[in-house]
Amino acid sequence: MEESYPVRFCQLPAVFRIITIHSFQVQLQTLTAVVKLFLRKPETSQGLVQKVLNTATKDCDSPDVRDRAYIYWRLLSTDPGAAKVWALVQYHFSSFSWALRP
């Protein structure tokens, strides 16, 4: 069964060219999207993920973005299987209790 992607991944290179001028939230989301794309389709996105991780670790001003890029880079280079489990986890928020207690 082919997975559907809500984002047009062909547009990610265009988005990443200007990532260094976006807010750190956009940078983190773009970084995560590129890593997830690589984990699902490594044969078509290896060059993109290398460029993204390289730029994020060298050119981004946010320490959060740099740290996450280093974590992804280290995880992908040492154990891609663990990276797949960690990055592609599905969260089910309905199982959490959000009730406020007095």
C-alpha positions in Angstrom: 0.0 0.0 0.0 1.4 3.4 -1.0 1.5 6.0 1.7 0.1 9.4 1.0 2.1 12.4 2.0 0.4 15.7 3.0 3.3 17.7 1.8 4.6 17.9 -1.8 8.1 16.7 -1.1 9.3 18.0 -4.5 8.9 21.5 -3.0 11.1 20.8 0.0 14.4 21.9 -1.7 12.8 25.2 -2.5 11.6 25.6 1.1 14.9 24.7 2.5 16.8 27.3 0.4 15.2 30.0 2.6 15.1 28.0 5.9 17.8 30.1 7.5 15.5 33.2 7.5 12.4 31.4 8.9 11.5 31.0 12.5 13.1 28.2 14.4 9.7 26.4 14.6 9.6 26.3 10.8 13.3 25.1 10.7 12.6 22.3 13.1 9.5 21.2 11.2 11.3 21.2 7.9 14.2 19.3 9.4 11.9 16.7 10.8 10.0 16.4 7.5 13.2 15.9 5.5 14.4 13.2 7.9 11.1 11.4 7.8 11.2 11.5 4.0 14.7 10.0 4.0 13.6 7.2 6.3 10.6 6.4 4.1 12.3 6.9 0.7 16.1 6.8 1.2 16.9 6.2 -2.5 15.3 9.5 -3.6 16.2 11.8 -0.8 19.7 11.0 0.4 21.2 14.1 -1.2 18.5 16.4 0.2 18.9 15.1 3.8 22.7 15.5 3.6 22.3 19.2 2.4 19.6 19.9 5.0 21.7 18.4 7.9 24.8 20.2 6.8 23.1 23.6 6.5 21.2 23.1 9.7 24.4 22.4 11.7 26.5 25.1 10.1 24.2 28.0 9.1 21.2 28.1 11.5 21.3 30.5 14.3 19.0 28.5 16.6 20.8 26.1 19.0 17.7 24.0 19.1 17.8 23.5 15.3 21.5 22.7 15.4 21.2 20.3 18.3 18.3 18.4 16.6 20.2 18.3 13.3 23.3 16.8 15.1 21.0 14.2 16.9 19.4 13.2 13.6 22.8 13.1 11.9 24.3 10.9 14.6 21.3 8.6 14.8 21.1 8.2 11.0 24.8 7.5 10.7 25.0 5.0 13.6 21.7 3.1 13.6 19.1 3.9 10.8 16.8 1.2 12.2 16.6 3.0 15.6 16.2 6.3 13.8 13.2 4.9 11.9 11.6 3.7 15.1 12.2 7.0 16.9 11.3 9.5 14.1 8.4 7.7 12.6 6.5 7.0 15.8 2.8 7.7 15.7 1.4 9.7 18.7 -2.1 9.0 19.8 -3.1 12.0 21.9 -6.5 10.6 22.6 -5.0 8.2 25.1 -3.7 11.0 27.3 -5.9 12.5 30.0 -6.1 16.3 29.6 -8.5 16.8 32.5 -7.5 19.6 34.8 -7.6 18.7 38.5 -8.4 21.3 41.1 
